Amino acid sequence: QVRGLCGTFTGDKRDEFTTPEGDVEPGVAAFANAFRAAGACPALGPGIPDPCHGFPGSRERAEAACAVLMGPAFQ
């Protein structure tokens, strides 16, 4: 029942990049762009930027958010 930027959580890696329209994208950039709000931010190109370079100082906040996703609530 899970679908979105966190994947489908079915254990099948082939459907992890399912877009809101139900299409399965082969690459990360096309998948991420499917969730992008038009005009809110630039579309991703073929290369994936390192988020730590674009948002210096946010590593600690990102690690805390990932710890929640990896914690007992999602096991």
Distance bins in CASP14 RR format, pairs under 12 A and 6 or more apart:
PFRMAT RR
TARGET T0000
AUTHOR 0000-0000-0000
RMODE 2
METHOD distances of the structure
MODEL  1
1 7 0 0 0 0 0 1 0 0 0 0 0
1 8 0 0 0 0 1 0 0 0 0 0 0
1 9 0 0 0 0 1 0 0 0 0 0 0
1 10 0 0 0 0 1 0 0 0 0 0 0
2 8 1 0 0 1 0 0 0 0 0 0 0
2 9 1 0 1 0 0 0 0 0 0 0 0
2 10 0 0 0 0 1 0 0 0 0 0 0
2 11 0 0 0 0 0 1 0 0 0 0 0
2 15 0 0 0 0 0 1 0 0 0 0 0
2 16 0 0 0 0 0 1 0 0 0 0 0
2 18 0 0 0 0 0 1 0 0 0 0 0
2 69 0 0 0 0 0 1 0 0 0 0 0
2 74 0 0 0 0 1 0 0 0 0 0 0
3 9 0 0 0 0 1 0 0 0 0 0 0
3 10 0 0 0 0 1 0 0 0 0 0 0
3 15 0 0 0 0 1 0 0 0 0 0 0
3 16 0 0 0 0 1 0 0 0 0 0 0
3 17 0 0 0 0 0 1 0 0 0 0 0
3 18 1 0 1 0 0 0 0 0 0 0 0
3 19 0 0 0 0 1 0 0 0 0 0 0
3 20 0 0 0 0 1 0 0 0 0 0 0
3 21 0 0 0 0 0 1 0 0 0 0 0
3 22 0 0 0 0 1 0 0 0 0 0 0
3 23 0 0 0 0 0 1 0 0 0 0 0
3 24 0 0 0 0 0 1 0 0 0 0 0
3 31 0 0 0 0 0 1 0 0 0 0 0
3 34 0 0 0 0 0 1 0 0 0 0 0
3 35 0 0 0 0 0 1 0 0 0 0 0
4 15 0 0 0 0 0 1 0 0 0 0 0
4 16 0 0 0 0 1 0 0 0 0 0 0
4 17 0 0 0 0 1 0 0 0 0 0 0
4 18 1 0 0 1 0 0 0 0 0 0 0
4 19 0 0 0 0 1 0 0 0 0 0 0
4 20 1 0 0 1 0 0 0 0 0 0 0
4 21 0 0 0 0 0 1 0 0 0 0 0
4 22 0 0 0 0 0 1 0 0 0 0 0
4 25 0 0 0 0 0 1 0 0 0 0 0
4 31 0 0 0 0 1 0 0 0 0 0 0
4 32 0 0 0 0 0 1 0 0 0 0 0
4 34 0 0 0 0 1 0 0 0 0 0 0
4 35 1 0 0 1 0 0 0 0 0 0 0
5 16 0 0 0 0 0 1 0 0 0 0 0
5 17 0 0 0 0 1 0 0 0 0 0 0
5 18 0 0 0 0 0 1 0 0 0 0 0
5 19 0 0 0 0 0 1 0 0 0 0 0
5 20 0 0 0 0 0 1 0 0 0 0 0
5 28 0 0 0 0 0 1 0 0 0 0 0
5 31 0 0 0 0 1 0 0 0 0 0 0
5 32 1 0 0 1 0 0 0 0 0 0 0
5 33 0 0 0 0 0 1 0 0 0 0 0
5 34 0 0 0 0 1 0 0 0 0 0 0
5 35 1 0 1 0 0 0 0 0 0 0 0
5 36 0 0 0 0 0 1 0 0 0 0 0
5 69 0 0 0 0 0 1 0 0 0 0 0
6 16 0 0 0 0 1 0 0 0 0 0 0
6 17 0 0 0 0 0 1 0 0 0 0 0
6 18 0 0 0 0 0 1 0 0 0 0 0
6 31 0 0 0 0 0 1 0 0 0 0 0
6 35 0 0 0 0 0 1 0 0 0 0 0
6 65 0 0 0 0 0 1 0 0 0 0 0
6 66 0 0 0 0 0 1 0 0 0 0 0
6 68 0 0 0 0 0 1 0 0 0 0 0
6 69 1 0 0 1 0 0 0 0 0 0 0
6 70 0 0 0 0 0 1 0 0 0 0 0
6 74 0 0 0 0 1 0 0 0 0 0 0
7 13 0 0 0 0 1 0 0 0 0 0 0
7 14 0 0 0 0 0 1 0 0 0 0 0
7 15 0 0 0 0 1 0 0 0 0 0 0
7 16 1 0 1 0 0 0 0 0 0 0 0
7 17 1 0 0 1 0 0 0 0 0 0 0
7 18 1 0 0 1 0 0 0 0 0 0 0
7 19 0 0 0 0 0 1 0 0 0 0 0
7 20 0 0 0 0 0 1 0 0 0 0 0
7 22 0 0 0 0 0 1 0 0 0 0 0
7 24 0 0 0 0 0 1 0 0 0 0 0
7 25 0 0 0 0 0 1 0 0 0 0 0
7 28 0 0 0 0 0 1 0 0 0 0 0
7 31 0 0 0 0 1 0 0 0 0 0 0
7 32 0 0 0 0 0 1 0 0 0 0 0
7 35 0 0 0 0 0 1 0 0 0 0 0
7 69 0 0 0 0 0 1 0 0 0 0 0
7 74 0 0 0 0 0 1 0 0 0 0 0
8 14 0 0 0 0 1 0 0 0 0 0 0
8 15 1 0 1 0 0 0 0 0 0 0 0
8 16 1 0 1 0 0 0 0 0 0 0 0
8 17 0 0 0 0 1 0 0 0 0 0 0
8 18 1 0 1 0 0 0 0 0 0 0 0
8 19 0 0 0 0 0 1 0 0 0 0 0
8 22 0 0 0 0 0 1 0 0 0 0 0
8 24 0 0 0 0 1 0 0 0 0 0 0
8 31 0 0 0 0 0 1 0 0 0 0 0
9 15 0 0 0 0 1 0 0 0 0 0 0
9 16 0 0 0 0 1 0 0 0 0 0 0
9 18 0 0 0 0 0 1 0 0 0 0 0
9 69 0 0 0 0 0 1 0 0 0 0 0
9 74 0 0 0 0 1 0 0 0 0 0 0
9 75 0 0 0 0 0 1 0 0 0 0 0
10 16 0 0 0 0 1 0 0 0 0 0 0
10 18 0 0 0 0 1 0 0 0 0 0 0
12 18 0 0 0 0 0 1 0 0 0 0 0
12 24 0 0 0 0 0 1 0 0 0 0 0
13 24 0 0 0 0 0 1 0 0 0 0 0
14 24 1 0 0 1 0 0 0 0 0 0 0
14 25 0 0 0 0 0 1 0 0 0 0 0
14 26 0 0 0 0 0 1 0 0 0 0 0
15 22 0 0 0 0 1 0 0 0 0 0 0
15 23 0 0 0 0 0 1 0 0 0 0 0
15 24 1 0 1 0 0 0 0 0 0 0 0
15 25 0 0 0 0 0 1 0 0 0 0 0
15 26 0 0 0 0 0 1 0 0 0 0 0
15 31 0 0 0 0 0 1 0 0 0 0 0
16 24 0 0 0 0 1 0 0 0 0 0 0
16 25 0 0 0 0 1 0 0 0 0 0 0
16 26 0 0 0 0 0 1 0 0 0 0 0
16 27 0 0 0 0 0 1 0 0 0 0 0
16 28 0 0 0 0 0 1 0 0 0 0 0
16 31 0 0 0 0 1 0 0 0 0 0 0
17 23 0 0 0 0 1 0 0 0 0 0 0
17 24 1 0 1 0 0 0 0 0 0 0 0
17 25 1 0 1 0 0 0 0 0 0 0 0
17 26 1 0 0 1 0 0 0 0 0 0 0
17 27 1 0 0 1 0 0 0 0 0 0 0
17 28 1 0 0 1 0 0 0 0 0 0 0
17 29 0 0 0 0 0 1 0 0 0 0 0
17 30 1 0 0 1 0 0 0 0 0 0 0
17 31 1 0 1 0 0 0 0 0 0 0 0
17 32 0 0 0 0 1 0 0 0 0 0 0
17 33 0 0 0 0 0 1 0 0 0 0 0
17 34 0 0 0 0 1 0 0 0 0 0 0
17 35 0 0 0 0 0 1 0 0 0 0 0
18 24 1 0 1 0 0 0 0 0 0 0 0
18 25 1 0 0 1 0 0 0 0 0 0 0
18 26 0 0 0 0 0 1 0 0 0 0 0
18 27 0 0 0 0 0 1 0 0 0 0 0
18 30 0 0 0 0 0 1 0 0 0 0 0
18 31 0 0 0 0 1 0 0 0 0 0 0
18 34 0 0 0 0 1 0 0 0 0 0 0
18 35 0 0 0 0 0 1 0 0 0 0 0
19 25 1 0 0 1 0 0 0 0 0 0 0
19 26 0 0 0 0 0 1 0 0 0 0 0
19 27 0 0 0 0 0 1 0 0 0 0 0
19 30 0 0 0 0 1 0 0 0 0 0 0
19 31 1 0 0 1 0 0 0 0 0 0 0
19 32 0 0 0 0 1 0 0 0 0 0 0
19 33 0 0 0 0 1 0 0 0 0 0 0
19 34 1 1 0 0 0 0 0 0 0 0 0
19 35 1 0 0 1 0 0 0 0 0 0 0
19 36 0 0 0 0 0 1 0 0 0 0 0
20 31 0 0 0 0 0 1 0 0 0 0 0
20 32 0 0 0 0 0 1 0 0 0 0 0
20 33 0 0 0 0 0 1 0 0 0 0 0
20 34 1 0 0 1 0 0 0 0 0 0 0
20 35 1 0 0 1 0 0 0 0 0 0 0
20 36 0 0 0 0 0 1 0 0 0 0 0
20 37 0 0 0 0 0 1 0 0 0 0 0
21 30 0 0 0 0 0 1 0 0 0 0 0
21 31 0 0 0 0 0 1 0 0 0 0 0
21 34 1 0 0 1 0 0 0 0 0 0 0
21 35 0 0 0 0 0 1 0 0 0 0 0
22 31 0 0 0 0 0 1 0 0 0 0 0
22 34 0 0 0 0 1 0 0 0 0 0 0
23 30 0 0 0 0 1 0 0 0 0 0 0
23 31 0 0 0 0 1 0 0 0 0 0 0
23 33 0 0 0 0 0 1 0 0 0 0 0
23 34 1 0 0 1 0 0 0 0 0 0 0
24 30 0 0 0 0 0 1 0 0 0 0 0
24 31 0 0 0 0 1 0 0 0 0 0 0
24 34 0 0 0 0 0 1 0 0 0 0 0
25 31 1 0 1 0 0 0 0 0 0 0 0
25 32 0 0 0 0 1 0 0 0 0 0 0
25 33 0 0 0 0 1 0 0 0 0 0 0
25 34 1 0 0 1 0 0 0 0 0 0 0
25 35 0 0 0 0 0 1 0 0 0 0 0
25 44 0 0 0 0 0 1 0 0 0 0 0
26 46 0 0 0 0 0 1 0 0 0 0 0
27 33 0 0 0 0 1 0 0 0 0 0 0
27 34 0 0 0 0 0 1 0 0 0 0 0
27 44 0 0 0 0 0 1 0 0 0 0 0
27 45 0 0 0 0 0 1 0 0 0 0 0
27 46 0 0 0 0 1 0 0 0 0 0 0
27 47 0 0 0 0 0 1 0 0 0 0 0
27 48 0 0 0 0 1 0 0 0 0 0 0
28 34 0 0 0 0 0 1 0 0 0 0 0
28 35 0 0 0 0 0 1 0 0 0 0 0
28 44 1 0 0 1 0 0 0 0 0 0 0
28 45 0 0 0 0 1 0 0 0 0 0 0
28 46 0 0 0 0 1 0 0 0 0 0 0
28 47 0 0 0 0 1 0 0 0 0 0 0
28 48 1 0 1 0 0 0 0 0 0 0 0
28 49 0 0 0 0 0 1 0 0 0 0 0
29 35 0 0 0 0 0 1 0 0 0 0 0
29 36 0 0 0 0 0 1 0 0 0 0 0
29 42 0 0 0 0 0 1 0 0 0 0 0
29 43 1 0 0 1 0 0 0 0 0 0 0
29 44 1 0 1 0 0 0 0 0 0 0 0
29 45 1 0 1 0 0 0 0 0 0 0 0
29 46 1 0 1 0 0 0 0 0 0 0 0
29 47 1 0 0 1 0 0 0 0 0 0 0
29 48 1 0 0 1 0 0 0 0 0 0 0
29 49 0 0 0 0 1 0 0 0 0 0 0
30 36 0 0 0 0 0 1 0 0 0 0 0
30 43 0 0 0 0 1 0 0 0 0 0 0
30 44 0 0 0 0 1 0 0 0 0 0 0
30 45 0 0 0 0 1 0 0 0 0 0 0
30 46 0 0 0 0 1 0 0 0 0 0 0
30 47 0 0 0 0 0 1 0 0 0 0 0
30 48 0 0 0 0 0 1 0 0 0 0 0
31 43 0 0 0 0 0 1 0 0 0 0 0
31 44 0 0 0 0 1 0 0 0 0 0 0
31 45 0 0 0 0 0 1 0 0 0 0 0
31 48 0 0 0 0 0 1 0 0 0 0 0
32 41 0 0 0 0 0 1 0 0 0 0 0
32 42 0 0 0 0 0 1 0 0 0 0 0
32 43 0 0 0 0 1 0 0 0 0 0 0
32 44 1 0 1 0 0 0 0 0 0 0 0
32 45 0 0 0 0 1 0 0 0 0 0 0
32 46 0 0 0 0 0 1 0 0 0 0 0
32 47 0 0 0 0 0 1 0 0 0 0 0
32 48 0 0 0 0 1 0 0 0 0 0 0
32 49 0 0 0 0 0 1 0 0 0 0 0
32 51 0 0 0 0 0 1 0 0 0 0 0
33 39 0 0 0 0 0 1 0 0 0 0 0
33 40 0 0 0 0 0 1 0 0 0 0 0
33 41 0 0 0 0 1 0 0 0 0 0 0
33 42 0 0 0 0 1 0 0 0 0 0 0
33 43 1 0 1 0 0 0 0 0 0 0 0
33 44 1 0 1 0 0 0 0 0 0 0 0
33 45 0 0 0 0 1 0 0 0 0 0 0
33 46 0 0 0 0 0 1 0 0 0 0 0
33 48 0 0 0 0 0 1 0 0 0 0 0
34 43 0 0 0 0 0 1 0 0 0 0 0
34 44 0 0 0 0 0 1 0 0 0 0 0
35 41 0 0 0 0 0 1 0 0 0 0 0
35 43 0 0 0 0 0 1 0 0 0 0 0
35 44 0 0 0 0 0 1 0 0 0 0 0
36 42 0 0 0 0 1 0 0 0 0 0 0
36 43 1 0 0 1 0 0 0 0 0 0 0
36 44 1 0 0 1 0 0 0 0 0 0 0
36 45 0 0 0 0 0 1 0 0 0 0 0
37 43 0 0 0 0 0 1 0 0 0 0 0
41 49 0 0 0 0 0 1 0 0 0 0 0
41 54 0 0 0 0 0 1 0 0 0 0 0
42 49 0 0 0 0 0 1 0 0 0 0 0
43 49 0 0 0 0 0 1 0 0 0 0 0
44 51 0 0 0 0 0 1 0 0 0 0 0
49 55 0 0 0 0 0 1 0 0 0 0 0
50 56 0 0 0 0 0 1 0 0 0 0 0
50 58 0 0 0 0 0 1 0 0 0 0 0
50 59 0 0 0 0 0 1 0 0 0 0 0
50 62 0 0 0 0 0 1 0 0 0 0 0
51 57 0 0 0 0 0 1 0 0 0 0 0
51 58 1 0 0 1 0 0 0 0 0 0 0
51 59 0 0 0 0 1 0 0 0 0 0 0
51 61 0 0 0 0 0 1 0 0 0 0 0
51 62 1 0 0 1 0 0 0 0 0 0 0
51 63 0 0 0 0 0 1 0 0 0 0 0
51 65 0 0 0 0 0 1 0 0 0 0 0
51 66 0 0 0 0 0 1 0 0 0 0 0
52 58 1 0 0 1 0 0 0 0 0 0 0
52 59 1 0 1 0 0 0 0 0 0 0 0
52 60 0 0 0 0 0 1 0 0 0 0 0
52 61 0 0 0 0 0 1 0 0 0 0 0
52 62 0 0 0 0 1 0 0 0 0 0 0
52 63 0 0 0 0 0 1 0 0 0 0 0
53 59 0 0 0 0 0 1 0 0 0 0 0
54 62 0 0 0 0 0 1 0 0 0 0 0
55 61 0 0 0 0 1 0 0 0 0 0 0
55 62 0 0 0 0 1 0 0 0 0 0 0
56 62 0 0 0 0 0 1 0 0 0 0 0
57 63 0 0 0 0 0 1 0 0 0 0 0
58 64 0 0 0 0 0 1 0 0 0 0 0
58 65 0 0 0 0 1 0 0 0 0 0 0
58 66 0 0 0 0 0 1 0 0 0 0 0
59 65 0 0 0 0 0 1 0 0 0 0 0
59 66 0 0 0 0 0 1 0 0 0 0 0
60 66 0 0 0 0 0 1 0 0 0 0 0
60 67 0 0 0 0 0 1 0 0 0 0 0
61 67 0 0 0 0 0 1 0 0 0 0 0
61 68 0 0 0 0 0 1 0 0 0 0 0
62 68 0 0 0 0 0 1 0 0 0 0 0
62 69 0 0 0 0 0 1 0 0 0 0 0
63 69 0 0 0 0 0 1 0 0 0 0 0
63 70 0 0 0 0 0 1 0 0 0 0 0
64 70 0 0 0 0 0 1 0 0 0 0 0
64 71 0 0 0 0 0 1 0 0 0 0 0
65 71 0 0 0 0 0 1 0 0 0 0 0
65 74 0 0 0 0 0 1 0 0 0 0 0
66 74 0 0 0 0 0 1 0 0 0 0 0
67 73 0 0 0 0 0 1 0 0 0 0 0
67 74 0 0 0 0 0 1 0 0 0 0 0
68 74 1 0 0 1 0 0 0 0 0 0 0
68 75 0 0 0 0 0 1 0 0 0 0 0
69 75 0 0 0 0 0 1 0 0 0 0 0
END
